[in-house]
Amino acid sequence: MKWQKVLGGVLALGVLAALLVFARALRHSEGYFHYPRVAPQKPEDFAEAQDVRLRTEDALELRGWYVPSRNRAAVVLAHGLSQTRADLLAEARVLRDAGYGVLLFDLRAHGESQGETSTWGDKERLDVRAALDFARARPDVDPERVALVGFSIGSAAVAEVAAKDARVRAVVLLSPFNTLWLAAAYDFRRFGVVSQSGALVPFWRRGIALDEVRTIDAVEHIRPRPLLIVMGTEESGQPLADELFAKVRGYAQTWRIQGAGHGNFAATEPREYPRRLRAFVDAALAPSPPASEAGAP
């Protein structure tokens, strides 16, 4: 019958359209896993930084730079997707100049580190643990005075590690995402489950634990330790930022930088951003008072 042919044609077109949307999202998302591997160049003002090698629990070698501490405290910094340790030099300079030991390193599958693929904060948890162990073992560092700073996928790994390791003294999350699932699928929400499923395929096929990396839950386990979250007003997913900021209201410091995009906050706020970052770390990593003073009335 004629109406059956018309209905069949409409259904076929619908299926074709859905397949095209699915395929387009898959192709776009797959591109996130293919980026240039660039070796970071050590700037002249970081000549004192030592070249270091870290070993992860799954036997990868990570490369980094370490500037020794002058105040017995240290900060470990983890960069974002398709970046290298050099992309957090602005933050590292602020902390180094304040006397902190600074460890910058390339996450797996980035820069000079080993690894075949990024996992968007999943296995990068192992990278952050290796970096944290290195910093704590340094003779110039008090292991109880170490903080973590992470940007984007680096912030996801940092939050998860800090949530499970109470020895992390303080945490700074730059442009964090609420959950890994949302980070992968949020920008593909226009066509609902069809486009979002396509976007998630590259993650599934790499065995990435989408349900295990949940910054919005991890922050609850970081409290009451000092926590600073910084985001830009021009980043994607502002409703998600609203949700995260509301979650930590009352126990964390938050700052949404007007006009800033995804990272590079020092370019938007060249004075206030370094000032706030240093003030937070100074307060968070201040030496604990001697036991006699702590117990004095």
N, C-alpha and C positions, 0 to 999 in steps of 0.2 A: 504494500500500500504506500501511497505517496507520502503520507504523514510519517510513516515509519522510516522511509528513506531520508526525509528531512531531519527527523530526530537523530537518526544514526549519523548523519553528516555533522550535525551540531555537536554531538558527543565526541565524534572523531576530532573535530576542530578544537574542542575543549581539552581533550587529552593531549593533542599536539602542542597547544599553547602551554599547558602545564609542564610538558616535557622540556619545552624551550626555556621556560622560566627556571626550571630545575637545573638544566644544563648551564645556563648563563651564570647562575649563582655559584654552582660548583666550580666553573672555570675561574670566576673572579676570586673565590675563596682560595682556590689552589694556588693562585698567584702570591698569596701571603707567605707561602713556604719557599718561594724562589726569589732570592734577592742577592745582590752582589756581596761577595765576601771581601771586605777591605781590611787590610792590616792597619791598625791605628798607628799614628806617628806621635812619638813622644815630643811634646813641645819643649822649647828651650828652658822655660821656667819650671819644668818638672825634671830637670837633669838629675836631681838628687834622688828621684824615684828609683827603687830597685826593681829589676825585672824578676818576676816570680812565676813559679809554676805550681798549680794546685791539682790535686788528684781527687776526683769524685768517688762516691761509693760504687758507681757502676763503671769505674776504671777509665774515665775520660781525663785527659790533661787539659787544664784551662790555663791560659796565660794572662798575666796581669802586671800591674805596677803597684809598688807599695812605698809610701813615704813614712818613715819612722815617726813615732809619736814623741812629742816633747812635753806632754802633760799627763802621760800614763793612760790616756783614753784613745779610742780608735773608732772609725766609722767605715763600714763596708758599703759600697755602692754598686747596685745592679742596674744595668741599662735596659732599654726597650728593644722591640723587634726591629731587625735589620740595622741595628746600631753597633757600636763598639764601646769599649771603656772610655774612649776619648769624648763621647757624647755627654759625659757627666763631669767634664773637667771644670765647668763653671762652679758646680757645687763643691767639687774636690778642692778647688783653690780657696774658697771661703773657709773650709774646714782646716785645710793644711795651714793657712795663714794664722788660724786661731790656735795652732799647736797640736791639733789632733793627728794621730796616725790615720792615714787614708789608704784604703785598698780599693783600687779600680781593677776590674777584671772583665774579660770577654766571656759572656755566657756561651754555653754549648752551641755549636753550629754558627758562631759569630766570630768575626775578627780572626785572631790567631789560635783560638781554642778548637779542640777536636769536637766531633759530633756531626751527624749527617743532617739533622733537621731540628728546628726549634719546636718546642712543645707548648709554647705560650704560657709558661709558668708551672707546668706539671712537673716534668723531670728537672726543670731549672731549680726546683726545691733542693735537689742534690747539689747543684752548683753553689747555691747560697750557703748551704751547710758546710761545704768544703772551704769556702771563703771565710766563714765565721770561725771555723776551727783554726784556720791559719792565723787570723787576727788575734784570737784568744791565746794562742801558743807563743806569740811574740814576747821576748823578754822585756821589751819597752812598754808593754801594755798590761794594765790590770784587767784580767779576764772578766771582771764584773762591771767594767766600764766600756762596753762595746755597743754601738748602735747600728741599725741597718737603715739604708736609704734605697728605695727602689722606684724605678720609673716604668709605668705601663706594665708589660709582662713581667718586668723585674719586680714591680711592686706586688704582683700576685704571689710570686715565689717568696718574697720577703715577708709578706703578711702571714703566709702559711707556716713558714719556719718560726717566726716570732710567736705565733699562737701556740706552738707546741714546745717552745724552748723558753722557759721563764728567765733564763740567764741573759737574754737579750734585754738590754737596759731601756732602750727607746727605739721608736720606729717612725720613719718618715715615708709616706706614700705619695708619690707624684703621679698624677693622672691614673689612678687605679680604676679597675673595672669591678663591678659588683660580683659577678661570677664569670667563670671561663665560658660557660654556655652562652651567656648573654654577649660576651665580648665577640664570640664567633658569629652569633646569629642576629644581633640587634640591628645592624645596618641592612639586613635582608628581610626585614619584617613586613615590607610592603605587600607581598603576596602570601603572607602567612606561612603555613606549614610547608607549602611547596618550595618557596624560595629558601626558607630557613633550613629545611632538610638538605637541599642541595649545598648550602653553605657549610653544613656540618660534615658532609662526606669526607673532605680532606682530613678532618680531625679524626674521625672514626677510623679511617683506613690506616692512620699512623698510630693507633692505639692510645690516643691522648685521653686522659681521664677527665673528661669535661665536667663531671659531677663532683669531683674532689677538690677543685680549686675554687673556693668561695670566699672572697675577701670580705663580703658583707657579714659572713659568719665569723671569720677569723678575727675581726676587730674586737669582737666580744671577749675573746680569749687573750687579747693583748692587754686589755684594761686590767688593773689600774695604772699600768706603766704608761709613760708619756707617749702620745701619739699625735702626729701632725699630718694632716691630709691637705694637699694643694692640687687644685684643678683650674682649668681655664674656662671662661664663660663661652668660648667658641668651640669647645670640644663637642664631639658627637655624644649623644646620650645624656643630655642635661636632666631629664626626668630621673635617670638612674643616679646621677650625682645628688639630686634632691633626696632620694631615698637613702643613700649612703650617709649623707651629712646629717639627716634626721636621726639615723641609727646611732651615730656617735655623739650626738648633741649632749652636752653635760659632762663628758669625760675626755673629749679630744679637742685639739685645736684644729680648726678648719679655715681655709682661705680659698675663695674662688676669685682668681685674678681677672679683672675686667679686661676684655679684649684679647686675652691669651688663648692660643690654640692648644694643641696636644704637646705639652712640654716646652722647652726653651724659655722658661719663665724669666730668666735673667735678662732676656732681650726686651721683654715687656715691662718688667719692673726691675731695672738695673740697680736701684738702691734699696728698695724696700724688701725685695726677695732675699738678697744676701743677708740683710739685717735680721729678718725674721728667722731665716734658717739657722744662723749662728746663735741667735738668742735662744731658740728652742733647744739646740744641742748643748749649749753652755749650761742651761738649767737642768737638762735631763742627765748629763754626764758629770755633773759636779761631784767632787769626791764626797763620799759619805763621812759624816763627822765621826771622830773617835768615839768608841763605846762609852767612855766616861762622860763626854759632852752630850751624847744622844740620850743618856739616862738621867742627866741632870734635871732638877725640877725647874 
